[in-house]
Amino acid sequence: MNAFFLKYFREILLVVFAIIITFFILKIYGKSNDNGELIKYKLEVLDKQISDLYNQRKSLDSSINVHNENIKKIDQAINNLKIEKTTINRFYEVKENEIKNADAKKVDSLLRLRYRY
């Protein structure tokens, strides 16, 4: 038996390598069991999740727009307060200058008008 293997060793190796190469070629290019239904299901689930995320993004965008409008209103109110503050400061500057330049009788009458006594 050993003599047989030694005599045909090269041919035996060629046959074994040919079988191995044929196996790998069939494995690579042969029809694979790809579970098409499973892949379709996974794609449908991913599509559903993507559409849910898209709807959430639209909802968040609309709420962000509402908050931005509220911020603009508050900024406008702050700017109006600054204008009113400037107007009031000017009014009291005028009154201060009026009192500085007035005599005692005029100061007394201004205070009477203001505090009603």
Secondary structure as GFF3:
##gff-version 3
##sequence-region A 1 117
A	DSSP	alpha_helix	2	7	.	.	.	ID=ss1
A	DSSP	alpha_helix	9	29	.	.	.	ID=ss2
A	DSSP	alpha_helix	36	101	.	.	.	ID=ss3
A	DSSP	alpha_helix	104	115	.	.	.	ID=ss4
###
